[in-house]
Amino acid sequence: MHLNILALDLDGTLAEEGLVSVATWEALRLAKKEGLKLILVTGRRLEVLPEIGPFDDLFEAIIAENGAAVYFPRNDKVILPFGHLASEVVEQLEAAEMPLERGMAIAATWVPHDKKVLEILAETAYAATVEYNRGAVMILPPGATKGTGLLIALKELGYSAKNMLACGDAENDRSMFTCLLYTSPSPRDRG
């Protein structure tokens, strides 16, 4: 097996309190120079990443919104492989009295508002994936997780998860660690 792909979480792994250190940026540049393929996997919205740093320059793919949005910087292509949340769900989430952030494909709030989120999902009877991350509650299109978004990026790039090391620190990162169980070798598998 030849490990040449690093799938890295952002908050708590590469960044502390929303900031990536100079030493971390230097290590990422060196890793890329040495031939490692870097993939960022984050719960953050794609549009906020440029404020944090030059991820587009270093990463082959950026899996954002907890797997619901996948961006390929080389060809400036964004895909939403799981679609969007149902509009009725979004409307009811927005009408509820809770803090709410909207992404391209997801909505997010905080505990203890998860109880209201679950009520809305039960009332509307639409499917959704609910992910927790340190008090954040992300409401995603069905099937979207960091792991499934990562698998889609790997397939699009022609890489195999068998050549990958995934690093993360929170509960929403678990699916990255298990995505290897759901793959078969890529035609371009380098291992």
Residue frames relative to the residue before (quaternion, step in Angstrom):
aa qw qx qy qz dx dy dz
M 1.0000 0.0000 0.0000 0.0000 0.00 0.00 0.00
H 0.1509 -0.7814 0.6030 0.0549 3.55 -0.99 0.92
L 0.1979 -0.7979 0.5607 0.0987 3.58 -0.32 1.24
N 0.1431 0.8066 -0.5601 0.1232 3.56 -0.49 1.17
I 0.6605 0.4428 -0.3036 0.5249 3.60 1.28 0.25
L 0.0958 -0.7695 0.6294 0.0505 3.55 -0.94 0.95
A 0.1173 -0.7565 0.6417 0.0466 3.57 -0.76 1.10
L 0.0289 -0.8526 0.5176 -0.0656 3.55 -0.40 1.27
D 0.3991 -0.6690 0.5840 0.2282 3.53 -1.03 0.93
L 0.4545 -0.6889 0.4929 0.2755 3.57 -1.19 0.48
D 0.8123 0.2913 -0.1593 0.4796 3.60 0.19 -1.27
G 0.8056 0.2048 -0.1970 0.5198 3.54 -0.72 1.14
T 0.7121 0.3702 -0.2421 0.5451 3.58 1.26 -0.26
L 0.7879 0.1889 -0.0979 0.5779 3.60 0.61 -1.11
A 0.7886 0.2573 -0.1107 0.5474 3.58 1.05 -0.78
E 0.1608 -0.7326 0.6519 0.1118 3.50 -1.23 0.64
E 0.8352 -0.0344 -0.0431 0.5472 3.56 -0.76 1.13
G 0.7330 -0.4650 0.2192 0.4455 3.57 0.98 0.94
L 0.6864 0.4599 -0.2813 0.4881 3.60 1.25 0.02
V 0.2558 -0.7261 0.6198 0.1523 3.54 -1.05 0.89
S 0.4140 -0.7360 0.4787 0.2403 3.60 -0.70 1.06
V 0.6466 -0.5040 0.4078 0.4019 3.55 -1.29 0.42
A 0.6518 0.5242 -0.3170 0.4470 3.59 0.94 -0.88
T 0.6433 0.5089 -0.3255 0.4704 3.60 1.03 -0.74
W 0.6321 0.5157 -0.3377 0.4695 3.61 0.95 -0.82
E 0.6469 0.5171 -0.3167 0.4624 3.59 0.98 -0.85
A 0.6535 0.5077 -0.3109 0.4674 3.59 0.97 -0.85
L 0.6453 0.5116 -0.3223 0.4668 3.60 1.00 -0.77
R 0.6417 0.5143 -0.3222 0.4689 3.61 0.97 -0.83
L 0.6532 0.5055 -0.3075 0.4726 3.58 0.98 -0.86
A 0.6369 0.5268 -0.3302 0.4558 3.60 0.94 -0.85
K 0.6602 0.4900 -0.3067 0.4796 3.58 0.93 -0.86
K 0.6454 0.5267 -0.3181 0.4527 3.59 0.92 -0.88
E 0.6888 0.4761 -0.2654 0.4780 3.57 1.09 -0.76
G 0.6422 -0.5809 0.3030 0.3980 3.59 1.28 0.11
L 0.4749 0.6532 -0.4669 0.3603 3.60 1.19 0.12
K 0.3452 -0.7000 0.5895 0.2082 3.55 -1.11 0.78
L 0.1688 -0.8095 0.5594 0.0579 3.58 -0.66 1.13
I 0.0293 -0.7687 0.6388 -0.0122 3.54 -1.00 0.94
L 0.2462 -0.7619 0.5853 0.1280 3.55 -0.81 1.06
V 0.0490 -0.7839 0.6189 -0.0063 3.56 -0.92 0.96
T 0.1362 0.8262 -0.5196 0.1697 3.56 -0.33 1.27
G 0.4718 -0.6405 0.5226 0.3067 3.52 -1.28 0.37
R 0.5168 0.6691 -0.4003 0.3536 3.57 1.27 -0.29
R 0.5421 -0.5850 0.4925 0.3484 3.52 -1.32 0.42
L 0.6064 -0.5992 0.3941 0.3433 3.57 -1.04 0.81
E 0.6912 0.5199 -0.2980 0.4039 3.60 0.87 -0.90
V 0.6628 0.4995 -0.3299 0.4498 3.64 1.13 -0.32
L 0.5280 0.6839 -0.3962 0.3107 3.62 1.17 -0.40
P 0.6303 0.5340 -0.3714 0.4238 3.68 0.89 -0.67
E 0.5894 0.5691 -0.3654 0.4419 3.61 1.15 -0.51
I 0.6846 0.4872 -0.2738 0.4680 3.60 1.14 -0.64
G 0.7555 -0.3352 0.2289 0.5142 3.59 1.00 -0.75
P 0.6797 -0.5356 0.3534 0.3553 3.54 -1.38 0.10
F 0.0046 0.8367 -0.5468 0.0305 3.59 0.69 1.06
D 0.5991 0.5918 -0.3563 0.4049 3.60 1.03 -0.77
D 0.6740 0.5158 -0.2938 0.4397 3.59 1.05 -0.72
L 0.7812 0.3817 -0.1694 0.4641 3.58 1.05 -0.71
F 0.7577 0.4071 -0.1996 0.4693 3.58 1.05 -0.72
E 0.4775 -0.6812 0.4920 0.2565 3.56 -1.04 0.90
A 0.7777 -0.0028 0.0227 0.6283 3.54 1.17 -0.67
I 0.1619 -0.7479 0.6345 0.1087 3.52 -1.25 0.56
I 0.1458 -0.7608 0.6296 0.0594 3.53 -0.60 1.20
A 0.0402 -0.8226 0.5658 -0.0398 3.57 -0.42 1.25
E 0.7965 0.3160 -0.2230 0.4647 3.54 -1.37 0.03
N 0.6417 -0.5776 0.3036 0.4032 3.53 1.01 0.96
G 0.7698 -0.3525 0.1729 0.5033 3.58 1.09 0.74
A 0.5927 0.6156 -0.3576 0.3766 3.60 1.21 -0.28
A 0.7561 0.2244 -0.1518 0.5958 3.61 1.23 -0.38
V 0.0683 -0.7965 0.6007 -0.0001 3.58 -0.81 1.03
Y 0.0968 -0.8135 0.5733 -0.0120 3.56 -0.69 1.17
F 0.1546 -0.7657 0.6210 0.0645 3.54 -1.02 0.93
P 0.3266 -0.8060 0.4584 0.1833 3.61 -0.09 1.28
R 0.6091 0.5932 -0.3690 0.3756 3.63 0.95 -0.77
N 0.8019 0.1918 -0.1140 0.5543 3.58 0.99 -0.76
D 0.4305 -0.7412 0.4252 0.2907 3.57 1.31 0.39
K 0.4033 0.7148 -0.4533 0.3478 3.55 0.98 0.96
V 0.1004 -0.7669 0.6327 0.0384 3.55 -0.93 1.00
I 0.0452 -0.7756 0.6285 0.0366 3.54 -0.99 0.85
L 0.2136 -0.7254 0.6400 0.1360 3.53 -1.24 0.63
P 0.1663 -0.8664 0.4605 0.0979 3.58 0.40 1.23
F 0.7383 0.3785 -0.2231 0.5118 3.59 1.17 -0.42
G 0.5311 -0.6388 0.3963 0.3910 3.57 1.30 0.15
H 0.6089 -0.5317 0.4450 0.3853 3.54 -1.22 -0.64
L 0.5932 -0.4883 0.4707 0.4336 3.52 -1.33 0.10
A 0.5900 -0.5585 0.4398 0.3829 3.58 -1.14 0.57
S 0.5508 -0.6478 0.4137 0.3253 3.60 -0.90 0.92
E 0.6183 0.5441 -0.3512 0.4452 3.61 1.04 -0.67
V 0.6292 0.5177 -0.3297 0.4769 3.59 1.04 -0.75
V 0.6614 0.5058 -0.3067 0.4611 3.59 0.88 -0.95
E 0.6449 0.5257 -0.3212 0.4523 3.60 0.91 -0.88
Q 0.6948 0.4619 -0.2829 0.4732 3.59 0.90 -0.88
L 0.6130 0.5280 -0.3505 0.4719 3.60 1.06 -0.64
E 0.6717 0.4930 -0.2962 0.4669 3.58 0.95 -0.88
A 0.6735 0.4960 -0.2946 0.4622 3.61 1.06 -0.71
A 0.5871 0.5733 -0.3697 0.4359 3.60 1.17 -0.50
E 0.4497 -0.6887 0.4980 0.2749 3.55 -1.07 0.67
M 0.4435 0.6374 -0.5059 0.3757 3.53 0.13 1.39
P 0.5437 -0.5687 0.4708 0.3991 3.59 -1.16 0.39
L 0.0242 0.8103 -0.5821 0.0641 3.58 -0.91 0.91
E 0.1279 -0.7509 0.6441 0.0705 3.54 -0.99 0.93
R 0.2041 -0.7756 0.5875 0.1081 3.56 -1.04 0.79
G 0.1693 -0.7565 0.6236 0.1011 3.52 -1.09 0.79
M 0.7467 -0.3464 0.2856 0.4908 3.55 -1.24 -0.38
A 0.8262 0.1471 -0.0395 0.5424 3.57 1.00 -0.83
I 0.7634 0.3597 -0.1767 0.5066 3.60 1.19 -0.38
A 0.2196 -0.6903 0.6557 0.2128 3.49 -1.46 -0.04
A 0.0779 -0.8067 0.5850 0.0312 3.57 -1.13 0.58
T 0.0213 -0.7603 0.6492 -0.0027 3.51 -1.22 0.68
W 0.4821 -0.6535 0.5015 0.2983 3.58 -1.24 -0.39
V 0.5653 -0.5193 0.5041 0.3959 3.53 -1.31 0.39
P 0.6128 -0.1180 -0.7812 -0.0152 1.81 -1.98 1.49
H 0.3980 0.7437 -0.4628 0.2727 3.61 1.21 0.27
D 0.4457 0.6980 -0.4515 0.3321 3.59 1.27 -0.06
K 0.5841 0.5738 -0.3780 0.4321 3.59 1.10 -0.58
K 0.6637 0.4827 -0.2959 0.4888 3.59 0.98 -0.84
V 0.6026 0.5535 -0.3502 0.4559 3.60 1.03 -0.74
L 0.6856 0.4793 -0.2863 0.4672 3.57 0.87 -0.96
E 0.6095 0.5369 -0.3478 0.4683 3.60 1.08 -0.67
I 0.6603 0.5059 -0.3050 0.4637 3.59 0.91 -0.93
L 0.6561 0.5001 -0.3178 0.4674 3.59 0.92 -0.83
A 0.6504 0.5038 -0.3179 0.4713 3.59 1.01 -0.75
E 0.6725 0.5075 -0.2934 0.4518 3.59 0.97 -0.86
T 0.7285 0.4253 -0.2468 0.4769 3.58 0.92 -0.85
A 0.2648 -0.8002 0.4880 0.2267 3.58 1.23 -0.53
Y 0.4511 0.6380 -0.4918 0.3841 3.59 1.10 0.67
A 0.4758 -0.6597 0.5018 0.2942 3.55 -1.11 0.69
A 0.1198 0.7525 -0.6428 0.0793 3.54 -1.21 0.67
T 0.3562 -0.6727 0.5951 0.2576 3.52 -1.30 0.37
V 0.1346 -0.7696 0.6197 0.0742 3.57 -0.91 0.93
E 0.0524 -0.7971 0.6011 -0.0214 3.57 -0.73 1.15
Y 0.2442 -0.7512 0.5987 0.1330 3.53 -1.12 0.78
N 0.0667 0.7736 -0.6284 0.0474 3.53 -1.17 0.69
R 0.8241 -0.2514 0.1220 0.4927 3.57 -0.26 1.31
G 0.7884 -0.2981 0.1551 0.5152 3.56 0.82 0.92
A 0.5919 0.5227 -0.3746 0.4859 3.58 1.21 -0.30
V 0.1602 -0.7576 0.6271 0.0842 3.55 -1.15 0.72
M 0.0912 -0.8141 0.5734 0.0115 3.58 -0.46 1.22
I 0.1755 -0.7625 0.6179 0.0777 3.54 -0.90 1.00
L 0.0431 -0.8430 0.5321 -0.0664 3.54 -0.38 1.33
P 0.6061 -0.5038 0.4395 0.4310 3.57 -1.24 0.27
P 0.6431 -0.5499 0.3562 0.3963 3.61 -1.07 0.65
G 0.8054 0.2886 -0.2359 0.4609 3.55 -0.96 0.96
A 0.5875 0.5947 -0.3729 0.4027 3.59 1.19 -0.36
T 0.1847 0.7131 -0.6610 0.1431 3.53 -0.93 1.06
K 0.6667 -0.4624 0.3657 0.4561 3.56 -1.22 0.15
G 0.6653 0.5233 -0.3038 0.4374 3.59 0.96 -0.84
T 0.6902 0.4579 -0.3010 0.4725 3.61 0.87 -0.85
G 0.6194 0.5231 -0.3413 0.4756 3.60 1.07 -0.65
L 0.6362 0.5281 -0.3114 0.4684 3.55 1.04 -0.82
L 0.6448 0.5169 -0.3251 0.4598 3.60 0.92 -0.82
I 0.6418 0.5154 -0.3242 0.4662 3.58 0.98 -0.80
A 0.6521 0.5050 -0.3148 0.4698 3.59 0.95 -0.85
L 0.6465 0.5203 -0.3240 0.4541 3.59 0.91 -0.88
K 0.6567 0.5066 -0.3110 0.4641 3.58 0.93 -0.89
E 0.6555 0.5201 -0.3044 0.4550 3.58 0.92 -0.93
L 0.7113 0.4422 -0.2425 0.4897 3.58 1.04 -0.81
G 0.4471 -0.7002 0.4462 0.3328 3.59 1.24 -0.31
Y 0.5081 0.6379 -0.4192 0.3989 3.57 1.19 0.55
S 0.3678 -0.7157 0.5518 0.2190 3.53 -1.30 0.40
A 0.5106 -0.6353 0.4908 0.3078 3.54 -1.07 0.77
K 0.5632 0.6068 -0.3850 0.4078 3.58 1.19 -0.38
N 0.6968 0.4239 -0.2604 0.5167 3.58 1.27 -0.30
M 0.6057 0.6061 -0.3029 0.4172 3.55 1.31 0.20
L 0.1560 -0.7094 0.6766 0.1210 3.48 -1.32 0.61
A 0.1494 -0.7910 0.5901 0.0623 3.60 -0.79 1.03
C 0.0846 -0.7924 0.6040 0.0110 3.56 -1.00 0.93
G 0.2260 0.7479 -0.5991 0.1750 3.55 -0.91 0.97
D 0.3267 -0.7913 0.4980 0.1380 3.55 -1.22 0.34
A 0.7406 0.4021 -0.2207 0.4910 3.61 1.18 -0.08
E 0.7324 -0.4631 0.2859 0.4091 3.53 -1.33 0.28
N 0.6742 0.4847 -0.3211 0.4554 3.62 1.00 -0.60
D 0.5813 0.5787 -0.3741 0.4327 3.62 1.26 0.01
R 0.4674 0.7176 -0.4317 0.2832 3.60 1.19 -0.38
S 0.6542 0.5334 -0.3322 0.4209 3.58 0.93 -0.81
M 0.5727 0.5688 -0.3879 0.4450 3.63 1.16 -0.42
F 0.6822 0.5105 -0.2852 0.4389 3.54 1.00 -0.85
T 0.7354 0.4096 -0.2306 0.4881 3.58 1.11 -0.59
C 0.4671 0.7064 -0.4513 0.2815 3.62 1.17 -0.18
L 0.5429 0.6174 -0.4012 0.4039 3.60 1.15 -0.42
L 0.6130 0.5772 -0.3423 0.4171 3.58 1.11 -0.65
Y 0.7501 0.4064 -0.1943 0.4842 3.58 1.17 -0.59
T 0.6080 0.5651 -0.3540 0.4309 3.57 1.19 0.40
S 0.2097 -0.7004 0.6552 0.1900 3.46 -1.37 0.25
P 0.6584 -0.5305 0.3326 0.4175 3.61 -1.07 0.51
S 0.4323 -0.6765 0.5425 0.2472 3.53 -1.10 0.84
P 0.5897 -0.5589 0.4279 0.3959 3.61 -1.14 0.47
R 0.7297 0.3752 -0.2339 0.5215 3.58 1.13 -0.55
D 0.2328 0.7941 -0.5269 0.1938 3.58 1.21 0.48
R 0.2508 -0.8021 0.5305 0.1110 3.55 -0.65 1.12
G 0.5798 0.6112 -0.3652 0.3961 3.60 1.24 0.00
